[in-house]
Amino acid sequence: VKGSFDRAPARMEAAEKLAALIDRFTTEAVDAIYGQGAYEQANKDKCSRDIHHYLRLINYCLVTGGTGPLDEWGIAGMREVIRIQRLPTAAYIEAFTYIRDKSDLSTHMGQQAVAEIKSLLDYLINALA
């Protein structure tokens, strides 16, 4: 409990910055992934919508201090939506990996806040893989 309490300021910083930059991170990741030509452009809007949704869930996780929002609304539910709509799961994994590894998170927030976001991105990537 103490560790979670000690990390609360970093989580709140990460949540605030992610909320302000969510559209930018979504657009950059989806453009990078779909710009490679590996996925059908017809799915790009759906993928963008879903990436944005997942990032909002990560934001909720940062605020609550746990993975509950991702577990309950994101991983189980969205995985089924992706499957039914025949969207490529790999595109989502690549987009979240892009945000984790290639976005400029560290220019917008402190190191601990970046670590909080990256740990949730890792959690999501592993769950979708």
N, C-alpha and C positions, 0 to 999 in steps of 0.2 A: 504494500500500500504506500509506504514511504517513497519508493522509487517512482511510482506513478504520480504521486503528489509533487515530487521534485522535478519531474519532467513536464508538469502542467504549463509553466510559462513558455517552454519551447513549443509545445503542442498548440497553444493558443496563438503564438506568433505564426506558426506554420499554417494554421487554419485561416488566419486573417489574410496572409499573403496568397494562399491558394485561392481563396474566394475572390480576391482581386484579379488574379491572373488565370483563372480557370479557362476562360475562352481562348486566351492566347496559347496556353499549353495544349489544349485540345486541338486547335487549328494547326499548330506546328507539328504535333505528332502525327495527325491524320494526313496532312500534306506530305510529310516525309515518307510515310509508309505507302500511301497510294501513288506518290510521285515516282516510285520505283517501277510501276507497271506490273507488279506481281499480282495485284488484286483487281477485280472488276470495279470500274468506276461507278457502276450502278449502286454498289453497296456503300459508297463513301459517305453519303448523308446519314444512313442508318448507323454506320460505325461511329461517325462523329457524335451523333446523338447519344450513343451508348457510352462512349469514352467520357463525355461530359457528365453523364449520369454517374458513372463509376467514380470520377473525381469528386463529385459532390458527396458521394458516400464516404470517400476517404476523408473529406472535410468533416463530416459528421463523426467519423471515428476519432479524428484528432480532438474534437470537442469533448466527446464522451470518454476518451481514454481507453477505448477497447475496440475490438473488431466486430462487435455486434451488428452495427448497420451493414457492414460488408457481408457478413455471414448470412443475415436474415434477408436482406433485400437484394444484394448484389450477386453473390456467388451462386447460390442455388437458383434463384429466380432468373437472373440474366443469362446464366449458362443455358437454361432451357429456351429462352427467347432466341439466343444466338443459334442454337441447334435447329429450332423450328423454322427460323427465317433463312437457314442455310448460309449464315454469315461465317466467314473464315475466322475461327478462334485464333489462329496464328497472327492475324492482323491486329487483334486486340493485344495479344502478348507483345508483339513488336512495338505497338504504340506505347504501352506502359513502360517497356524497356527503354524506349527512346526518351520518354519523360524522365525516367530515373537516371539515365546515363548521359544524355546529350542536351537536356534543357538547361537553362542557366539558373537553376534553383538557388545556387549559392550566391548569386549577385543580388538576390531579393530578400534573403533571410539568413539568419545565423546558422552556424554549423550544426548545432543540436536540433534546430527546427528542420533543417534539411534531412538529418538522420531520421527524424520522426516520420516525415513523408516517405522517404525511401524504404523504411521498414514496412510501411503499409503497402507500398507499391510491390515490394518483394512478396509480401503475403498474398496479394491479389494475383500476381504473375504465377506463383506456385500453385494457387488454387485453380487457375484456368488451364494450366499446362497438363 
